């Protein structure tokens, strides 16, 4: 990864720093997608490696932190999973996906009261409210909601 970093920095010096950040996110996204594929295949150790590489490229990548937490839980590493999901909630406190993941994780640990709070927090997120409002509007248009 180090030789790729040096190559990317050199290329981006020629093209501008904005390109560097774009390329960085592309690498992070690639590793994240590999992690998703490994997770779906049940290869949790490889998935964890991929999510960690994605986070190394883009430390503020909340979805990678969430997915890392899920894989850690499946590997029986609950404390590490909680740390990863906490990091995701710090990065994007108004993102429903993060709170849904946290609630799922807490449910898996048998911490139902905390899971309920996370679900409530998910429902309070602006994006979640907008999504629900849009669904209700569509249902009204098609005559399925009152």
URLINRA-V935773 format. One record per backbone hydrogen bond with DSSP energy under -1.0 kcal/mol. CO is the residue of the C=O (numbers start at 1). NH is the residue of the N-H. Records with the same first field share a line. If there is no record, write none. Layout:
CO: NH / NH
//
This chain:
1: 5
2: 6
3: 7
4: 8
5: 9
6: 10
7: 11
8: 12
9: 13
10: 14
11: 15
12: 16
17: 21
18: 22
19: 23
20: 24
21: 25
22: 26
23: 27
24: 28
25: 29
26: 30
27: 31
28: 32
29: 33
30: 34
31: 35
32: 36
33: 37
34: 38
35: 39
36: 40
37: 41
38: 43
39: 42
42: 44
43: 47
44: 48
45: 49
46: 50
47: 51
48: 52
49: 53
50: 54
51: 55
52: 56
53: 57
54: 58
58: 61
60: 62
61: 65
62: 66
63: 67
64: 68
65: 69
66: 70
67: 71
68: 72
69: 73
70: 74
71: 75
72: 77
73: 76
77: 81
78: 82
79: 83
80: 84
81: 85
82: 86
83: 87
84: 88
85: 89
86: 90
87: 91
88: 92
92: 95
95: 98 / 99
96: 100
97: 101
98: 102
99: 103
100: 104
101: 105
102: 106
103: 107
104: 108
105: 109
106: 111
107: 110
110: 112
111: 115
112: 116
113: 117
114: 118
115: 119
116: 120
117: 121
118: 122
119: 123
120: 124
122: 125
125: 129
126: 130
127: 131
128: 132
129: 133
130: 134
131: 135
132: 136
133: 137
134: 138
135: 139
136: 140
137: 141
138: 142
139: 144
140: 143
//
